[in-house]
Amino acid sequence: MSPLSFPSKIRFGAFEVDFEIGELSKHGHRVNLQRQPFRVLKLLLEHHGKIVSREELQQKLWPDGTFVDFQNALNHDVNRIREALSDAAEQSHYIETIPRKGYRFIHPIEPFEPETKPVTIPLARENSPAEGDKKGLDPEPLAPGKHEKTKWLKSGILWAGISVVFMAVVAVEWHYAHLKWLKTDPPLIRSVAVLTLDTLQHEHEQEAFAEGLTEELITRLAKIGSLQVTSRRSTLAYKGTTKHLTQIARELNVDAVLEGTLLLSGDRVRVTAQLIHGPTDQHLWAGRYARNIGDGVTCQAEIAQQIGNEIEVLLTSRQN
């Protein structure tokens, strides 16, 4: 089945996907899934049963010029999809990871249409005066008991029609409310927590560099007048944690969380960072930086300064 002929509504297991309104639901109840993870899911479904390479995902969903750490962003989005589907990477029922290649949607899918169908109300020809006048005959009298049956039939048809109209109105209202939600202004960020950068190789030198850079980031962000930054002492408890970022943000009572990774290789250091909106788990900003280490303290300060500058520009634009 090619993407061009792909149905607008499909079902797999207990889940239903409506691509027209961009909604994932389970047993008729909407499942919260952000727009970018939903786009990843849509592409995997369109290529059902086939491997979709990471390169193809990048080309179609993160075109050239998109300022984001693609590898981390894709991993994050796939994890969000698996959480929404209650799926596990180790024993997946839906999305299979193909090492060093990409992903494949493996569960059977089928198109579906909503159960609601329009109701046609038939005309009661035997009660039409026009027919009786035209033929010169009186309407045929109803047999005993037939009047009650007709009454109940008309009542049932009437209520069915009212139900259909009501459901249509609700659907339209929800659709426009959903579009309005998609077009709402980006969230204001008044507070942030900086988590210790994860080291891709757990060596003392790398962890020490990550600790120093994290301190520099806290110091730089604290200089943004409109932003409250959680203390280093409060965030240390989350070093190496497996808690979800939304839970961390809720526990620290902050609007956003800054997280990232660090890798030292010879005299080079590579840092990735991303700012996540706590309540929605939405990517607000991401960046990647590579430097010669040289003087380690100076390198940390330069990277922290650049990250701080870009985040300050982002937050300032959202406040205007």
Backbone torsions as a table, in degrees:
resi	resn	phi	psi	omega
1	MET	NA	116.5	-177.0
2	SER	-80.1	157.7	178.3
3	PRO	-57.2	-29.6	-177.9
4	LEU	-67.8	-33.2	-178.4
5	SER	-100.7	11.3	-175.7
6	PHE	-69.8	133.8	-178.1
7	PRO	-66.2	155.5	-178.4
8	SER	-80.1	-16.0	179.1
9	LYS	-136.5	126.7	178.5
10	ILE	-133.2	163.4	179.7
11	ARG	-131.3	139.5	170.9
12	PHE	-144.7	125.6	-176.6
13	GLY	58.0	-129.7	179.8
14	ALA	-88.7	2.8	-172.7
15	PHE	-106.6	149.9	174.6
16	GLU	-130.9	142.0	-179.6
17	VAL	-124.2	127.0	176.3
18	ASP	-113.0	106.6	-176.1
19	PHE	-76.6	-20.2	-179.2
20	GLU	-67.1	-38.2	-179.4
21	ILE	-109.3	0.1	177.6
22	GLY	66.7	52.5	-175.3
23	GLU	-130.9	136.8	170.2
24	LEU	-108.4	132.3	-179.4
25	SER	-136.1	158.4	178.3
26	LYS	-132.5	120.9	-176.3
27	HIS	52.0	37.5	177.3
28	GLY	84.5	-2.5	-179.8
29	HIS	-106.5	132.0	-176.0
30	ARG	-63.7	135.5	176.4
31	VAL	-104.7	128.6	-177.7
32	ASN	-70.9	117.1	176.9
33	LEU	-145.4	122.0	-176.2
34	GLN	-64.6	165.1	-171.6
35	ARG	-62.5	-44.3	-177.4
36	GLN	-68.3	-45.9	173.5
37	PRO	-58.7	-34.7	178.4
38	PHE	-64.1	-38.4	178.6
39	ARG	-66.0	-38.1	176.3
40	VAL	-63.0	-45.6	178.6
41	LEU	-60.0	-42.4	-179.6
42	LYS	-60.6	-44.3	-179.0
43	LEU	-65.5	-39.3	178.1
44	LEU	-65.7	-39.3	179.2
45	LEU	-67.3	-38.5	179.2
46	GLU	-63.6	-26.7	178.2
47	HIS	-110.1	39.3	-175.6
48	HIS	-50.6	129.9	178.4
49	GLY	83.8	-6.5	-178.9
50	LYS	-115.0	151.7	177.5
51	ILE	-75.7	128.0	173.1
52	VAL	-105.8	114.7	-175.7
53	SER	-70.7	157.3	177.2
54	ARG	-63.1	-33.4	178.6
55	GLU	-65.1	-41.3	178.8
56	GLU	-66.0	-40.4	177.0
57	LEU	-61.1	-42.3	179.8
58	GLN	-64.4	-43.8	-178.0
59	GLN	-63.9	-38.2	-174.5
60	LYS	-88.0	-30.1	-174.2
61	LEU	-110.9	-21.6	176.2
62	TRP	-127.9	76.5	-176.0
63	PRO	-64.8	167.7	179.3
64	ASP	-55.3	136.5	179.7
65	GLY	98.4	-11.0	176.9
66	THR	-74.6	123.1	-175.0
67	PHE	-90.4	88.0	-179.6
68	VAL	-158.6	148.5	174.1
69	ASP	-76.9	98.9	-171.0
70	PHE	-58.7	-46.4	-174.6
71	GLN	-59.5	-49.6	179.5
72	ASN	-65.9	-39.9	-178.1
73	ALA	-64.0	-42.6	179.8
74	LEU	-66.8	-43.9	177.3
75	ASN	-58.5	-41.9	179.7
76	HIS	-62.8	-44.2	-177.4
77	ASP	-67.6	-40.5	178.4
78	VAL	-64.3	-39.0	177.1
79	ASN	-63.4	-38.9	178.1
80	ARG	-64.4	-38.6	178.4
81	ILE	-64.4	-43.9	-179.4
82	ARG	-64.3	-36.8	176.1
83	GLU	-64.1	-42.1	-179.7
84	ALA	-64.9	-33.5	-178.8
85	LEU	-92.7	1.1	-175.4
86	SER	53.5	44.7	-176.3
87	ASP	-108.0	153.9	179.8
88	ALA	-120.7	136.8	-177.8
89	ALA	-63.1	-33.5	-176.3
90	GLU	-70.8	-38.8	179.0
91	GLN	-132.0	68.1	-172.6
92	SER	-76.9	138.8	173.6
93	HIS	-101.8	-11.1	-174.1
94	TYR	-124.5	-60.3	-174.4
95	ILE	-111.7	116.3	179.8
96	GLU	-96.2	130.8	175.7
97	THR	-87.2	125.2	176.3
98	ILE	-102.2	104.0	-173.8
99	PRO	-50.7	133.4	177.3
100	ARG	62.3	10.8	178.9
101	LYS	-124.2	-64.1	-176.6
102	GLY	171.9	-138.3	-175.7
103	TYR	-136.9	158.8	177.9
104	ARG	-143.7	132.5	175.8
105	PHE	-85.9	120.2	-168.7
106	ILE	-110.2	-11.7	-177.4
107	HIS	-80.4	142.5	177.0
108	PRO	-58.8	143.9	178.3
109	ILE	-127.4	159.0	178.2
110	GLU	-151.2	144.9	175.9
111	PRO	-71.8	154.6	176.4
112	PHE	-148.3	160.1	175.5
113	GLU	-124.9	147.6	177.5
114	PRO	-56.2	146.8	-177.9
115	GLU	-69.9	-23.9	-177.4
116	THR	-66.9	125.8	178.7
117	LYS	-124.8	148.2	178.9
118	PRO	-63.8	144.6	-178.7
119	VAL	-104.5	127.5	177.8
120	THR	-97.6	124.5	-179.2
121	ILE	-94.6	112.4	-176.7
122	PRO	-71.5	151.6	177.9
123	LEU	-83.3	137.6	177.7
124	ALA	-85.1	86.7	-173.6
125	ARG	-63.1	-34.1	-175.4
126	GLU	-69.1	-16.9	-179.5
127	ASN	-100.5	7.9	-176.3
128	SER	-81.3	118.9	178.7
129	PRO	-61.1	-33.4	-176.4
130	ALA	-62.7	-42.1	179.0
131	GLU	-63.8	-42.0	-179.5
132	GLY	-65.0	-41.7	179.7
133	ASP	-64.4	-40.5	-175.2
134	LYS	-66.5	-36.0	-178.4
135	LYS	-92.2	-8.3	-178.6
136	GLY	73.9	22.3	-177.5
137	LEU	-121.1	151.9	174.7
138	ASP	-80.7	151.7	175.6
139	PRO	-57.9	143.7	-179.2
140	GLU	-67.7	127.6	179.3
141	PRO	-66.5	146.8	-179.5
142	LEU	-76.5	140.6	176.9
143	ALA	-70.1	158.2	178.4
144	PRO	-55.9	131.7	179.0
145	GLY	88.0	-21.5	-178.2
146	LYS	-70.7	-32.4	179.4
147	HIS	-61.1	-43.9	-179.2
148	GLU	-64.4	-41.8	179.2
149	LYS	-61.7	-43.0	179.3
150	THR	-64.5	-38.7	179.3
151	LYS	-61.6	-46.5	-179.9
152	TRP	-66.9	-36.0	178.7
153	LEU	-62.8	-47.3	179.7
154	LYS	-63.5	-39.9	179.6
155	SER	-63.1	-42.7	179.6
156	GLY	-64.0	-42.8	179.1
157	ILE	-63.3	-41.4	-179.7
158	LEU	-60.7	-48.9	-179.4
159	TRP	-65.7	-35.3	177.1
160	ALA	-63.3	-43.0	178.3
161	GLY	-62.8	-42.7	178.7
162	ILE	-62.0	-40.7	-179.6
163	SER	-62.8	-43.0	179.8
164	VAL	-62.5	-45.2	179.6
165	VAL	-62.3	-42.6	-180.0
166	PHE	-61.6	-45.7	-179.7
167	MET	-63.8	-36.4	178.6
168	ALA	-65.6	-41.7	179.0
169	VAL	-63.2	-44.1	179.2
170	VAL	-61.7	-42.5	-179.3
171	ALA	-62.7	-42.7	179.5
172	VAL	-65.0	-43.4	179.8
173	GLU	-61.7	-43.5	-179.9
174	TRP	-64.2	-41.4	-177.9
175	HIS	-59.9	-46.8	-178.9
176	TYR	-70.7	-32.1	175.5
177	ALA	-66.1	-37.5	178.8
178	HIS	-66.0	-43.7	177.9
179	LEU	-62.5	-38.8	178.7
180	LYS	-63.3	-39.6	178.9
181	TRP	-63.0	-39.6	-179.4
182	LEU	-66.1	-26.8	-175.9
183	LYS	-98.1	4.2	-178.2
184	THR	-65.7	155.4	179.8
185	ASP	-62.5	150.3	179.1
186	PRO	-63.0	151.6	-175.8
187	PRO	-66.8	144.8	174.4
188	LEU	-77.9	138.1	179.7
189	ILE	-112.9	111.3	-178.7
190	ARG	-109.9	-14.3	-178.8
191	SER	-146.1	148.9	-177.3
192	VAL	-147.7	149.9	173.7
193	ALA	-118.6	133.3	179.4
194	VAL	-102.8	113.2	178.8
195	LEU	-84.4	151.3	177.6
196	THR	-58.8	130.9	-179.6
197	LEU	-62.3	137.0	177.2
198	ASP	-78.7	137.9	176.3
199	THR	-98.1	133.0	-177.8
200	LEU	-75.1	-19.5	173.2
201	GLN	-128.7	115.9	-172.1
202	HIS	-79.6	76.8	176.5
203	GLU	-117.0	153.4	-175.0
204	HIS	-58.1	-43.0	-178.0
205	GLU	-61.8	-42.8	-178.5
206	GLN	-69.0	-41.6	-179.6
207	GLU	-66.2	-36.4	177.7
208	ALA	-65.6	-40.3	178.2
209	PHE	-65.7	-40.3	179.5
210	ALA	-64.7	-40.4	177.7
211	GLU	-61.2	-45.2	-179.4
212	GLY	-64.4	-41.7	179.7
213	LEU	-66.9	-37.5	177.5
214	THR	-61.5	-41.9	177.0
215	GLU	-61.2	-42.2	179.4
216	GLU	-64.2	-39.2	179.5
217	LEU	-64.3	-42.5	178.3
218	ILE	-61.4	-43.9	-179.7
219	THR	-62.9	-42.9	-178.1
220	ARG	-67.8	-45.1	-177.9
221	LEU	-67.9	-29.5	179.6
222	ALA	-65.6	-16.2	179.5
223	LYS	-82.2	-8.8	176.5
224	ILE	-80.0	111.9	-170.6
225	GLY	-57.3	-34.6	-175.7
226	SER	-86.8	1.9	-172.1
227	LEU	-116.9	130.9	173.1
228	GLN	-96.6	130.0	-176.1
229	VAL	-114.2	126.9	179.0
230	THR	-65.4	142.9	-177.4
231	SER	-65.0	154.3	178.4
232	ARG	-61.2	-36.8	-179.5
233	ARG	-60.7	-36.9	-178.4
234	SER	-72.3	-33.3	-176.1
235	THR	-86.8	-16.3	-179.2
236	LEU	-59.0	-31.0	-178.3
237	ALA	-64.5	-17.3	-176.8
238	TYR	-100.3	8.1	178.1
239	LYS	-65.6	123.4	-179.7
240	GLY	74.3	10.4	-177.7
241	THR	-72.0	155.5	174.8
242	THR	-103.3	6.2	179.2
243	LYS	-65.2	148.6	177.2
244	HIS	-70.3	147.7	-177.7
245	LEU	-60.8	-34.0	178.8
246	THR	-63.8	-36.9	178.0
247	GLN	-69.3	-41.2	178.4
248	ILE	-61.9	-45.2	179.6
249	ALA	-61.2	-39.2	-180.0
250	ARG	-67.5	-42.2	-178.6
251	GLU	-68.7	-34.3	179.5
252	LEU	-89.3	-6.2	178.6
253	ASN	58.3	51.7	178.7
254	VAL	-123.9	158.7	179.3
255	ASP	-79.8	-30.2	-175.0
256	ALA	-145.8	160.9	178.7
257	VAL	-128.4	132.6	174.9
258	LEU	-102.2	119.9	179.1
259	GLU	-130.3	168.3	179.0
260	GLY	-178.3	-177.6	179.5
261	THR	-131.2	159.6	-178.5
262	LEU	-140.5	140.1	177.6
263	LEU	-139.7	124.2	174.1
264	LEU	-98.9	131.4	177.4
265	SER	-140.8	103.6	-176.4
266	GLY	65.2	-123.6	178.9
267	ASP	-100.5	18.7	-179.5
268	ARG	-117.3	149.2	175.3
269	VAL	-129.9	138.2	177.0
270	ARG	-122.7	130.2	-177.4
271	VAL	-126.7	134.5	169.8
272	THR	-119.0	144.1	-179.8
273	ALA	-143.0	149.5	177.7
274	GLN	-148.9	140.9	179.4
275	LEU	-102.8	122.8	-175.6
276	ILE	-115.2	131.8	175.3
277	HIS	-74.0	119.9	-172.8
278	GLY	-58.3	-54.9	-174.8
279	PRO	-63.0	-32.2	-174.8
280	THR	-110.3	-7.7	-177.8
281	ASP	61.5	30.8	-176.7
282	GLN	-93.9	136.7	174.8
283	HIS	-69.0	123.3	176.4
284	LEU	-99.4	-31.0	-177.1
285	TRP	-165.7	151.7	175.3
286	ALA	-153.1	151.4	179.9
287	GLY	-154.3	158.5	178.0
288	ARG	-131.4	138.6	-174.7
289	TYR	-137.9	138.7	177.4
290	ALA	-132.2	134.4	-176.7
291	ARG	-144.0	154.5	163.7
292	ASN	-76.6	135.2	-174.1
293	ILE	-64.9	-50.1	-178.0
294	GLY	50.6	-124.1	172.4
295	ASP	-78.0	110.9	-174.4
296	GLY	-55.2	-41.3	-178.5
297	VAL	-65.4	-42.1	178.7
298	THR	-65.4	-40.1	179.2
299	CYS	-62.1	-43.7	178.6
300	GLN	-60.8	-44.3	-178.6
301	ALA	-64.2	-39.4	-178.9
302	GLU	-66.3	-44.6	-179.6
303	ILE	-65.6	-44.2	179.5
304	ALA	-61.8	-38.8	180.0
305	GLN	-64.3	-43.6	-179.1
306	GLN	-66.6	-43.9	178.3
307	ILE	-62.0	-45.0	179.7
308	GLY	-60.8	-41.3	179.7
309	ASN	-62.0	-44.1	-177.4
310	GLU	-68.4	-38.9	178.0
311	ILE	-68.4	-37.7	178.7
312	GLU	-63.6	-41.3	177.0
313	VAL	-61.7	-43.1	179.7
314	LEU	-60.7	-50.0	-176.6
315	LEU	-66.2	-38.0	179.3
316	THR	-63.5	-41.8	-179.9
317	SER	-65.8	-30.1	180.0
318	ARG	-77.9	-19.4	-179.4
319	GLN	-88.5	-16.3	-177.9
320	ASN	-88.3	NA	NA
